[in-house]
Amino acid sequence: MKQIFVSYSTQDSVLAHKFRALFERNGYSVWIDSVNLSGGEEWAQVIPQEINKSVAVVVLLTENYEVSSWVPKEILKSLELKIKIIPLKFPGVEIPFILTGVVPVEFPENQKSRAWFDSCARLMGVLSMLAPNLPDVSPIPPAPVGWAYIDSLFFDSLKDDLQEDFVDYFDGREPNWKDAITDKVPMCSKAQSLVKWFENSRVSVDNKPTQKGIMLVGPGGEGKSTTIMQVLSGLIRHGELTWRVLWRVDNTRSFPVEYIKKLPRIYGTAWMVAADSSERIVKDVYEFIAKNDRDDVQYFLAARDTDLIKNRVGELNWDEVSVSREEIGKVDIEDAEKIVSAWPDRKKLPSISELSIVDAAKKFLTIAISDPTEQSSLYGALLNLRTGEGYRGRIERIFNTFKGQGVAGANFTLLDAYICIAVCQADNIQTRLPKDVLSEYLGVSPRELKIKVIEPLAKEIHLHSGFVYCRHRSVADAVSNILSESNELDKAQFYKDLLVAAFSIYREDVGSLDVWKSLWKDFASSDVDLAIELSKFSCVKFSGDAYLYVKVSRFLRDCGLPQDSIDLLARIWGALPKDRAVWSEWGCCEATSPLSNHAKGAWLQGVSLSDYVEEDIKPNRIAISLVQLIINFWELWLSGENLIFLHGCYAANTLLGLLLAKNKYAIDIKGHEIFNRKKIQLEEEGARIGSVFPETHVSQIQLAVIEAWNMIDENQRVIKTMPALTGSLNFDKLSLKFPGVGKGKF
């Protein structure tokens, strides 16, 4: 490691230590007197030695250096020892005569400016030539799939292809990057304040931000997408720093954790990860920031608040990870005036065409604040200005128009297609609506879909990356609300038909099929009845998927329907007898159903731990089954005081304790806690729990499981085609997970 000697006035101590941090982060060792010089050491002896060890002496030439007694001496000693001197020249200071001919690196006063970071980059370039064996900064790897870099070159490439259809933007077109760089779409007040926020958050010499980022939340239709694009455009095109933004192009892509960990640290460059519609990745981002894996990267995310709640991440405490949660807020008069002034042809706006800019802005503001669908909806107000009425009335007119427009050779109207697109978008289904699924649902070919649906609806919908959308989410919400109020849509049947369409297309494509199997999850927190119906229907369509059945069964149990779970699992039992999760889940259902068959539940959990199931048994699966065994054995002991079940309960509890100590699982250990409390109670009553059990804990579980089978009524042994699994029920694989604990002989 190469050493750098920092020469500075004591009055510049803070600045000197910032440069020390810069050098150390770039792989150098640094000698600086306030850190390296012991109190008893003689300066006159130590300093020349350390200068002589260094590849360079960096001298801070500020207004304070001339009054320093040591800086001039350190310069002279460096010249005497022929050590490279790198002067850092600050404003208002002349290069000393003795350093005439030495080219300085000039620094501005503003440590947050682009010029400051450019100077840092030049300084590191000079040092790298003095120590070429230091590792070079890694090149920037290609962006992950579904992500792209947004930088100044990106914006330069858009300038020659700017479109002038700005009326479309004000009429609800989805914002795009060309809108973000044109002055004809004004930058809102919130965007201006966020640009300043990000610039001011970058204050340290090594480009490490003081705040990690912004989480922009709020309802749909208020301009979050436009704002995030305008902010990034403002930072990259006009900001003081050199910003490089990793932008999520495909909103279905996950957060690239490993990629971000490997981003190179480039001085003079500010890294940012940004995403719109980010509700599905915010939890991953939150956890990543909490681990502090990259303290030089900032984040800018935008999401609908309702979608955050729907995805169960609405309660994340962003303050804990130094991320500010912001809202767009209500449209203010300043923004209203900007929008009215920017409208290409105000004469075509019947509601404000004769008004002054100020009066038109006031009317616009009134409309925005009083919008009935979305509070302070920017988009609703824009549509109102455009059409002269609320957009709900406009949509009702669209309904009447499309309802009468049949499609030649098809069994649907344009209204059917429009409703399908709008409802999927309003419900925010995770699969979105691919054009292939829409064409299958409507019964037309992809080519016919384009001609018969997409082109006639072009003013109301748009096609992007193979997915079909309404022009804006607020329109989709209004369509869904109108249908709900009029009871004109059977949502359960609609989504069943949509799922059948997806299945018929994707049956050979497992990757695409998986998201449709779990369509019911999108309604689990908002419409439980619909989620229940769709989950059962998914299991009918995908009857060969044990994982799906287990997930649906757990969901039904959480909804208080364990008997429905039992019926569901019994349907596939003969086809999937070897899956541990299925056996264990059925055992949980039996124990939690209104009839509470603990004998059957214990036996099923026992089979899930046995060698009858062929695949290797994993520790987390052991833990889940042991918890359930403890609960079932305890209830069986209470019901008949059969010591076999008390012994089994004690043995399962002991193994669970060993497992938790070794693997440190964060699992539900309710059974473990229950038995520990009951054990204390029994010991107080005189029962000698610990003395009646041998060290063969696995064998105790085996005996208790077999006894549970014997207690099951013959009519409840639903698996007629399988052996009783009594004496042949072995637990050799389970024993191997607990070295030193015997399995016993029978």
C-alpha positions in Angstrom: 0.0 0.0 0.0 1.3 3.4 -0.9 1.4 6.2 1.6 0.3 9.8 1.1 1.5 12.6 3.4 -1.0 15.4 4.0 0.5 18.8 4.9 -2.0 21.3 6.2 -2.6 24.1 8.6 -4.3 23.1 11.9 -7.1 25.5 11.1 -7.9 23.3 8.1 -8.1 20.1 10.1 -11.7 19.3 9.0 -10.8 19.7 5.4 -7.6 17.6 5.7 -9.6 14.7 7.2 -12.0 14.8 4.3 -9.2 14.3 1.9 -7.8 11.6 4.2 -11.1 9.7 3.8 -11.0 10.2 0.0 -7.5 8.7 -0.2 -8.2 5.8 2.1 -11.4 4.9 0.2 -9.3 4.7 -2.9 -6.8 2.3 -1.5 -4.0 4.5 -0.1 -2.6 4.7 3.4 -2.4 8.3 4.8 -0.1 9.9 7.2 -1.6 12.9 9.0 -0.2 14.3 12.2 -3.4 14.5 14.2 -3.8 10.7 13.8 -0.4 9.3 13.4 1.8 11.5 15.6 2.1 10.4 19.2 2.4 13.1 21.9 5.9 12.2 22.9 7.4 11.9 19.5 9.7 14.7 18.1 8.1 16.4 15.1 11.5 17.2 13.6 12.4 13.5 13.6 9.2 11.8 12.7 7.9 14.1 9.9 11.0 13.8 7.6 10.9 10.0 8.0 7.2 9.9 7.1 7.6 12.2 4.1 10.4 10.0 2.9 8.1 6.9 3.0 5.4 8.6 0.9 4.8 8.5 -2.8 3.5 12.1 -2.6 3.0 15.0 -0.3 -0.4 16.6 -0.7 -0.3 20.3 0.4 -3.5 22.1 1.2 -2.9 25.7 0.0 -5.7 27.6 1.7 -5.7 31.1 3.2 -4.5 29.5 6.4 -1.3 27.8 5.1 0.8 31.0 5.2 0.3 31.4 8.9 1.3 27.8 9.6 4.8 27.2 10.9 5.0 23.6 9.7 3.5 23.6 6.1 6.5 25.7 4.6 8.9 23.3 6.4 7.2 20.2 5.1 7.3 21.7 1.6 11.0 22.3 1.9 11.7 18.9 3.3 9.7 17.3 0.4 11.8 19.2 -2.2 15.0 18.2 -0.4 14.0 14.5 -0.4 12.7 14.7 -4.0 9.3 13.5 -3.0 6.4 14.4 -5.4 4.4 17.5 -4.2 0.8 17.9 -5.2 -0.5 21.4 -4.3 -4.3 21.7 -3.8 -5.0 25.3 -4.6 -8.1 27.0 -3.2 -9.6 30.4 -4.2 -7.7 33.5 -3.1 -4.4 31.8 -2.7 -1.2 32.2 -4.8 1.2 29.4 -5.4 4.3 30.0 -3.3 7.4 30.9 -5.3 9.2 27.8 -4.2 6.6 25.7 -6.0 6.9 27.6 -9.3 6.5 25.1 -12.1 4.5 22.6 -10.0 1.0 22.3 -11.6 -1.6 22.5 -8.8 -5.0 20.8 -8.7 -7.4 23.7 -8.2 -10.5 23.3 -6.0 -13.5 25.6 -5.7 -15.0 26.7 -2.4 -18.3 24.9 -2.9 -17.8 21.3 -1.9 -21.2 20.3 -3.3 -20.5 21.5 -6.8 -19.7 19.5 -10.0 -16.3 21.4 -10.2 -15.4 20.1 -6.7 -15.9 16.5 -7.7 -14.1 17.0 -11.0 -11.1 18.3 -9.1 -11.3 15.2 -6.8 -11.3 13.0 -9.9 -8.2 14.9 -11.4 -6.4 14.5 -8.0 -7.0 10.8 -7.9 -5.8 10.5 -11.5 -2.5 12.2 -10.6 -2.0 9.9 -7.7 -2.8 6.8 -9.7 0.1 7.6 -12.0 2.4 7.7 -9.0 1.2 4.3 -7.7 0.2 2.3 -10.8 0.1 -1.0 -8.9 -3.0 0.0 -7.0 -6.2 -1.7 -8.2 -8.0 0.3 -10.9 -11.6 1.3 -10.5 -13.7 -1.5 -11.9 -15.6 -0.6 -15.2 -19.3 -0.2 -14.9 -21.0 -3.5 -15.8 -23.9 -3.6 -18.2 -27.2 -2.8 -16.6 -29.3 -5.8 -15.4 -32.1 -7.0 -17.6 -35.1 -4.7 -17.2 -32.9 -1.8 -16.0 -31.0 0.9 -17.9 -28.6 3.7 -17.2 -30.0 7.2 -17.5 -27.3 9.8 -18.0 -26.5 13.0 -20.0 -25.9 10.9 -23.2 -29.3 9.4 -22.8 -31.0 12.8 -22.8 -28.8 14.0 -25.6 -30.1 11.2 -27.7 -33.7 12.3 -27.2 -33.3 16.0 -28.3 -33.4 15.3 -32.0 -36.7 13.3 -31.7 -38.9 15.5 -29.6 -42.6 15.3 -30.4 -45.0 18.2 -30.3 -48.1 16.3 -29.3 -48.2 18.0 -25.9 -52.0 18.1 -25.9 -51.9 14.4 -25.6 -49.8 14.8 -22.4 -52.3 17.2 -20.9 -55.1 14.9 -21.9 -53.7 12.0 -19.9 -51.0 10.4 -22.0 -48.6 8.3 -19.8 -45.6 10.6 -19.2 -42.4 9.7 -21.0 -38.8 10.9 -21.0 -39.4 13.3 -23.8 -42.0 15.1 -21.7 -39.4 15.3 -18.9 -36.9 17.3 -21.0 -39.2 19.7 -22.8 -39.9 23.1 -21.4 -43.5 22.8 -22.7 -44.3 20.5 -19.9 -43.5 22.7 -16.9 -41.6 21.4 -13.9 -43.9 21.3 -10.9 -42.9 22.9 -7.6 -42.5 19.5 -5.9 -40.0 18.4 -8.6 -38.0 21.6 -8.2 -37.7 21.1 -4.4 -36.7 17.5 -4.8 -33.9 18.4 -7.3 -32.5 20.8 -4.6 -33.0 18.1 -1.9 -30.9 15.6 -3.8 -28.2 18.1 -4.7 -27.9 19.3 -1.1 -27.8 15.8 0.3 -24.4 15.2 -1.4 -22.0 17.2 0.8 -19.0 15.1 1.6 -15.7 15.0 -0.3 -16.0 11.3 -1.0 -19.5 11.7 -2.5 -21.2 9.8 0.3 -24.7 11.1 0.8 -26.0 12.3 4.1 -29.5 11.0 3.3 -30.3 7.8 1.4 -33.2 9.0 -0.7 -36.8 9.8 -1.3 -39.9 7.5 -1.2 -42.6 9.4 -3.2 -46.1 8.2 -2.3 -49.7 9.2 -2.9 -52.9 8.3 -4.8 -53.0 7.8 -8.5 -53.4 10.7 -11.0 -51.5 13.4 -9.1 -48.3 13.4 -11.2 -45.8 11.1 -9.4 -44.5 9.6 -12.7 -44.0 13.0 -14.3 -42.3 14.3 -11.1 -39.8 11.5 -10.8 -38.8 11.9 -14.5 -38.5 15.6 -14.2 -36.4 15.3 -11.1 -34.0 12.9 -12.7 -33.8 15.1 -15.8 -33.1 18.1 -13.7 -30.3 16.4 -11.8 -28.6 14.8 -14.8 -29.0 17.7 -17.3 -28.7 20.7 -15.1 -27.3 19.5 -11.7 -24.0 20.4 -10.2 -22.9 16.8 -9.8 -22.3 14.1 -12.4 -25.3 11.8 -11.8 -25.6 8.3 -13.1 -29.0 6.8 -12.5 -29.9 3.1 -12.7 -33.6 3.2 -13.9 -36.1 0.3 -13.8 -37.4 0.2 -17.4 -39.6 -2.9 -16.8 -41.8 -2.5 -13.7 -42.0 -6.3 -13.3 -38.3 -6.6 -12.6 -36.9 -7.3 -9.1 -34.4 -5.2 -7.2 -30.9 -6.2 -8.4 -29.2 -6.6 -5.0 -26.0 -8.3 -6.0 -25.5 -5.9 -9.0 -25.7 -2.8 -6.8 -23.3 -4.3 -4.3 -20.7 -4.4 -7.1 -21.1 -0.9 -8.5 -17.7 0.8 -8.7 -17.1 3.8 -6.6 -16.3 6.6 -9.1 -15.3 9.9 -7.6 -17.2 12.8 -9.2 -20.1 10.5 -10.0 -23.3 10.3 -7.8 -25.1 7.0 -8.0 -28.8 6.7 -7.8 -31.3 3.8 -8.2 -34.7 5.0 -9.3 -38.0 3.3 -10.1 -41.6 4.3 -10.7 -44.5 2.0 -9.7 -42.0 0.5 -7.2 -44.5 -1.0 -4.7 -43.3 -4.5 -5.4 -39.6 -3.8 -4.8 -39.7 -1.3 -1.9 -39.3 -4.0 0.8 -36.2 -5.4 -0.9 -34.8 -1.8 -1.2 -35.6 -1.1 2.4 -33.8 -4.2 3.7 -30.8 -3.6 1.4 -30.4 0.0 2.7 -30.8 -1.2 6.3 -27.8 -3.5 5.8 -25.8 -0.5 4.6 -24.1 -2.5 1.9 -23.6 0.6 -0.3 -23.4 3.9 1.6 -22.7 5.9 -1.5 -25.9 5.0 -3.4 -29.1 7.0 -3.2 -32.6 5.9 -4.0 -35.6 7.6 -5.6 -38.8 5.5 -5.6 -42.4 6.3 -6.4 -45.5 4.3 -5.6 -49.2 4.6 -5.0 -50.0 4.5 -1.3 -52.9 2.1 -1.8 -50.6 -0.3 -3.7 -48.0 -0.2 -0.8 -50.8 -1.2 1.6 -52.0 -3.9 -0.7 -48.5 -5.4 -0.9 -48.2 -5.2 2.9 -45.3 -2.8 2.9 -47.1 0.4 3.7 -45.9 0.5 7.3 -42.2 0.4 6.7 -40.4 3.1 8.7 -38.3 4.9 6.1 -36.8 7.2 8.7 -34.9 4.3 10.1 -32.9 3.9 6.9 -32.5 7.7 6.3 -35.1 7.8 3.5 -37.6 10.6 3.4 -41.2 9.7 2.7 -42.7 12.5 0.6 -46.1 13.2 -1.0 -46.8 15.3 -4.1 -49.3 17.2 -2.2 -52.2 19.3 -3.5 -51.8 21.3 -6.7 -50.9 24.9 -5.8 -51.7 28.1 -7.6 -48.1 28.3 -8.9 -48.4 24.9 -10.6 -51.9 25.7 -11.9 -50.6 28.9 -13.6 -47.7 27.0 -15.2 -50.0 24.3 -16.6 -52.6 26.8 -18.0 -49.8 28.9 -19.5 -48.2 25.8 -21.1 -51.3 24.5 -22.8 -50.6 24.5 -26.6 -54.0 26.0 -27.6 -56.1 27.3 -24.7 -58.8 28.4 -27.1 -59.8 24.7 -27.4 -60.5 24.5 -23.7 -64.2 25.5 -23.4 -64.2 26.0 -19.6 -61.3 28.5 -19.5 -60.9 29.8 -23.1 -62.1 33.3 -22.3 -60.4 33.6 -18.9 -57.2 35.3 -18.0 -54.2 33.1 -17.0 -54.8 34.0 -13.3 -58.5 33.2 -13.4 -58.0 30.1 -15.5 -55.5 28.9 -13.0 -57.9 29.5 -10.1 -60.6 27.5 -11.8 -58.1 24.7 -12.5 -57.1 24.7 -8.9 -60.7 24.5 -7.7 -61.3 21.6 -10.0 -58.2 19.7 -8.8 -59.0 20.1 -5.1 -62.6 19.2 -5.5 -62.1 16.1 -7.7 -64.4 13.4 -6.4 -62.3 10.4 -7.4 -58.8 11.3 -6.3 -58.1 14.1 -3.9 -56.3 16.9 -5.7 -56.0 14.8 -8.8 -53.8 16.5 -11.3 -54.9 14.2 -14.1 -58.6 14.6 -13.3 -58.2 18.4 -13.4 -56.4 18.2 -16.7 -59.2 16.1 -18.2 -61.7 18.5 -16.8 -60.1 21.4 -18.5 -59.7 19.5 -21.7 -63.4 18.3 -21.9 -65.2 21.0 -19.9 -66.6 18.4 -17.4 -65.5 15.9 -14.9 -63.8 12.8 -16.5 -66.3 10.5 -14.8 -69.0 11.9 -17.0 -66.7 11.6 -20.0 -66.1 7.9 -19.2 -69.9 7.3 -19.0 -70.1 8.8 -22.5 -67.4 6.4 -23.7 -69.3 3.5 -22.2 -72.3 4.5 -24.3 -70.2 4.9 -27.4 -68.3 1.6 -27.2 -71.3 -0.4 -26.1 -72.9 0.1 -29.5 -69.7 -0.7 -31.4 -69.7 -4.4 -32.2 -66.6 -6.0 -33.7 -67.0 -7.7 -37.0 -66.6 -11.5 -36.7 -66.3 -11.4 -32.9 -68.6 -12.1 -30.0 -67.6 -8.9 -28.1 -68.0 -5.2 -28.3 -65.3 -2.6 -27.9 -66.8 -1.9 -24.5 -66.0 -5.5 -23.4 -62.4 -5.0 -24.4 -62.1 -1.6 -22.8 -63.6 -2.9 -19.5 -61.2 -5.8 -19.5 -58.2 -3.6 -19.8 -59.5 -1.0 -17.3 -60.5 -3.5 -14.6 -57.2 -5.3 -14.7 -55.3 -2.0 -14.3 -57.5 -0.7 -11.5 -57.1 -3.9 -9.5 -53.3 -3.8 -10.1 -53.0 -7.5 -10.9 -49.4 -8.5 -10.6 -49.4 -10.0 -14.1 -50.8 -6.9 -15.7 -52.6 -7.6 -19.0 -50.5 -9.0 -21.8 -51.9 -8.5 -25.3 -51.7 -12.2 -25.8 -54.0 -12.9 -22.9 -56.4 -10.2 -24.0 -56.5 -11.7 -27.5 -57.2 -15.2 -26.1 -59.8 -13.8 -23.8 -61.6 -12.0 -26.6 -61.2 -14.9 -29.0 -59.2 -13.2 -31.7 -55.7 -13.6 -33.1 -53.0 -11.1 -32.0 -53.2 -9.5 -35.5 -56.9 -9.2 -35.3 -56.5 -7.7 -31.8 -54.4 -4.9 -33.2 -56.8 -4.1 -36.0 -60.1 -4.7 -34.2 -59.3 -3.4 -30.7 -56.1 -1.5 -30.2 -56.4 0.8 -33.2 -60.1 1.7 -32.6 -59.4 2.4 -28.9 -56.1 4.2 -29.5 -57.3 7.4 -27.9 -58.3 5.6 -24.7 -55.7 2.8 -24.3 -52.0 2.3 -25.2 -49.8 -0.7 -25.8 -46.4 -0.8 -24.1 -43.9 -3.7 -23.9 -46.6 -6.2 -24.9 -49.0 -5.0 -22.1 -52.3 -3.1 -22.7 -53.2 -0.1 -20.4 -55.8 2.6 -20.1 -54.3 6.0 -20.8 -54.1 6.6 -17.0 -54.7 4.7 -13.8 -57.3 7.2 -12.7 -59.4 6.4 -15.7 -59.1 2.7 -14.9 -60.2 3.4 -11.3 -63.2 5.4 -12.5 -64.3 2.6 -14.9 -64.0 0.0 -12.1 -66.0 2.2 -9.7 -68.8 2.7 -12.2 -69.0 -1.0 -12.8 -69.0 -1.8 -9.1 -71.8 0.7 -8.4 -74.0 -0.7 -11.3 -73.2 -4.4 -10.5 -72.6 -4.9 -14.2 -69.5 -7.1 -13.8 -69.1 -10.5 -12.1 -65.5 -10.1 -11.1 -65.1 -13.7 -10.0 -66.2 -15.1 -13.3 -64.3 -12.4 -15.2 -61.0 -13.4 -13.5 -61.7 -17.1 -13.9 -62.2 -16.6 -17.6 -59.0 -14.5 -17.8 -57.1 -17.2 -15.9 -58.4 -19.8 -18.3 -57.2 -17.7 -21.2 -53.7 -17.3 -19.6 -53.5 -21.0 -18.9 -54.4 -22.0 -22.5 -51.5 -19.7 -23.8 -48.8 -20.3 -21.1 -49.4 -24.0 -20.2 -46.0 -24.8 -21.7 -44.2 -21.8 -20.3 -43.7 -22.4 -16.5 -42.1 -19.0 -15.9 -45.1 -17.1 -17.2 -47.6 -19.5 -15.8 -46.4 -19.1 -12.2 -47.7 -15.6 -11.8 -51.2 -16.6 -13.0 -51.4 -19.5 -10.6 -51.2 -16.9 -7.8 -53.6 -14.4 -9.3 -55.8 -14.8 -6.1 -53.0 -13.3 -4.0 -53.7 -9.9 -5.5 -57.0 -9.8 -3.8 -56.1 -11.4 -0.5 -56.0 -8.1 1.4 -58.7 -6.2 -0.5 -61.4 -8.7 -1.5 -61.1 -11.8 0.5 -64.2 -13.5 -0.8 -62.9 -13.1 -4.4 -59.4 -14.3 -3.4 -61.0 -17.4 -1.8 -63.0 -18.2 -4.9 -60.0 -17.6 -7.3 -57.6 -19.6 -5.1 -59.9 -22.7 -5.2 -60.3 -22.2 -9.0 -56.5 -22.0 -9.5 -56.1 -25.3 -7.7 -58.6 -26.9 -10.1 -56.8 -25.5 -13.1 -53.3 -26.3 -11.8 -54.0 -29.6 -10.1 -50.5 -30.9 -10.4 -48.9 -28.2 -8.3 -48.3 -29.2 -4.7 -46.7 -25.9 -3.8 -49.8 -24.0 -5.0 -52.1 -26.3 -2.9 -50.1 -25.7 0.2 -50.1 -22.0 -0.3 -53.9 -21.9 -0.9 -54.5 -24.2 2.1 -52.6 -21.9 4.4 -54.6 -18.9 3.0 -57.9 -20.7 3.6 -56.9 -21.5 7.2 -55.9 -17.9 7.8 -59.4 -17.0 6.6 -60.9 -19.4 9.2 -61.8 -22.1 6.6 -59.7 -25.2 7.7 -62.3 -27.6 6.5 -62.1 -26.1 3.0 -58.3 -26.7 3.2 -58.9 -30.3 4.1 -61.2 -30.9 1.2 -58.7 -29.2 -1.1 -55.8 -31.4 0.0 -57.8 -34.6 0.0 -58.5 -33.9 -3.7 -54.9 -34.4 -4.7 -53.7 -36.8 -2.1 -53.5 -39.8 -4.3 -51.4 -37.9 -6.9 -48.9 -36.3 -4.5 -48.4 -38.6 -1.5 -44.7 -38.0 -1.2 -44.6 -34.2 -0.6 -43.6 -33.3 3.0 -45.2 -29.9 2.9 -48.6 -31.4 1.8 -48.6 -33.9 4.6 -47.6 -31.3 7.2 -50.2 -28.8 5.9 -53.0 -31.3 6.1 -51.9 -32.1 9.6 -52.3 -28.4 10.5 -55.7 -28.3 9.0 -56.9 -31.3 11.0 -55.7 -29.7 14.2 -57.3 -26.3 13.6 -60.6 -27.4 12.1 -63.8 -27.0 14.1 -63.7 -30.8 14.8 -60.0 -30.6 15.9 -58.9 -34.2 15.1 -55.6 -34.1 17.0 -54.9 -37.8 16.5 -55.1 -37.4 12.8 -53.1 -34.2 12.9 -50.4 -35.9 14.9 -50.2 -38.8 12.5 -50.0 -36.6 9.4 -47.2 -34.5 11.0 -45.4 -37.7 11.9 -45.6 -38.9 8.3 -44.2 -35.6 7.1 -41.1 -36.3 9.3 -40.8 -39.9 8.3 -38.7 -41.8 5.7 -41.9 -42.6 3.8 -41.5 -39.2 2.2 -38.6 -39.7 -0.2 -36.9 -36.3 -0.4 -34.4 -35.1 2.2 -35.9 -33.5 5.2 -34.9 -29.9 5.7 -34.4 -28.2 9.2 -37.1 -25.6 8.6 -39.6 -28.4 7.7 -38.6 -30.3 10.8 -39.2 -27.2 13.0 -42.7 -26.6 11.6 -43.8 -30.2 12.1 -42.3 -30.4 15.6 -44.3 -27.4 16.7 -47.5 -29.0 15.5 -46.6 -32.3 17.0 -46.1 -30.7 20.4 -49.6 -29.1 20.2 -51.3 -32.3 19.0 -49.5 -34.6 21.5 -50.4 -32.2 24.4 -54.1 -32.2 23.5 -54.1 -36.0 23.2 -52.4 -36.3 26.6 -55.0 -34.0 28.2 -57.9 -35.9 26.6 -56.8 -39.3 27.9 -53.6 -39.0 30.0 -51.9 -41.5 27.8 -48.2 -41.3 28.9 -47.1 -42.2 25.3 -48.3 -38.7 24.2 -46.7 -37.0 27.2 -43.4 -38.7 26.3 -43.8 -37.7 22.7 -44.6 -34.2 23.6 -41.5 -33.9 25.8 -39.3 -35.5 23.0 -40.6 -33.2 20.3 -40.1 -30.2 22.5 -36.5 -31.3 23.3 -35.7 -31.8 19.6 -37.2 -28.4 18.7 -35.1 -26.7 21.3 -32.0 -28.4 19.9 -33.0 -27.3 16.4 -33.7 -23.7 17.3 -30.3 -23.5 19.2 -28.5 -24.8 16.1 -30.3 -23.0 13.3 -31.6 -19.9 15.0 -34.9 -19.9 13.1 -37.3 -17.1 13.3 -40.4 -19.4 13.3 -43.6 -19.6 15.2 -42.5 -21.5 18.4 -45.9 -21.4 20.0 -45.9 -25.1 20.6 -42.4 -24.9 22.2 -43.6 -22.2 24.6 -46.8 -23.9 25.5 -45.1 -27.1 26.5 -42.5 -25.4 28.6 -45.3 -23.7 30.6 -47.2 -27.0 31.0 -44.0 -28.8 31.9 -43.4 -26.4 34.8 -47.0 -26.9 35.9 -46.7 -30.7 35.9 -43.4 -30.7 37.8 -45.1 -28.5 40.4 -47.8 -31.2 40.7 -45.2 -33.8 41.4 -44.9 -35.5 38.0 -41.3 -36.6 37.3 -41.2 -35.6 33.7 -37.4 -35.7 33.1 -36.9 -39.1 34.7 -39.3 -41.2 32.7 -37.8 -40.6 29.3 -34.7 -42.3 27.8 -32.4 -40.3 25.4 -34.2 -41.9 22.4 -36.3 -38.9 21.7 -37.0 -39.8 18.0 -38.3 -43.2 19.1 -40.6 -41.5 21.6 -42.1 -39.5 18.7 -42.4 -42.6 16.6 -44.3 -44.5 19.3 -46.7 -41.5 19.8 -47.4 -41.1 16.1 -48.2 -44.8 15.8 -50.5 -44.6 18.8 -52.2 -41.6 17.2 -52.9 -43.7 14.1 -54.5 -46.4 16.3 -56.9 -43.7 17.7 -58.2 -42.6 14.3 -61.6 -43.8 13.5 -61.6 -46.3 10.6 -63.9 -44.0 8.6 -61.5 -41.1 9.0 -58.6 -43.0 7.4 -59.3 -41.4 4.1 -56.3 -42.7 2.3 -57.7 -46.1 1.4 -55.0 -46.9 -1.2 -52.1 -46.5 1.2 -50.7 -48.8 3.9 -51.5 -48.0 7.5 -47.9 -46.9 8.0 -47.8 -48.1 11.6 -44.9 -50.5 12.4 -43.2 -49.6 9.1 -43.1 -45.8 9.9 -39.4 -45.1 10.2 -37.5 -41.9 11.2 -33.9 -42.7 10.2 -33.5 -39.4 8.3 -34.8 -37.4 11.2 -32.3 -39.2 13.5 -29.5 -38.1 11.3 -30.4 -34.5 11.9 -29.8 -34.9 15.7 -26.4 -36.7 16.2 -26.2 -38.3 19.6 -29.9 -38.8 19.9 -30.8 -42.4 19.4 -33.7 -43.8 17.4 -34.5 -46.9 19.6 -35.4 -50.4 18.6 -38.8 -52.0 18.2 
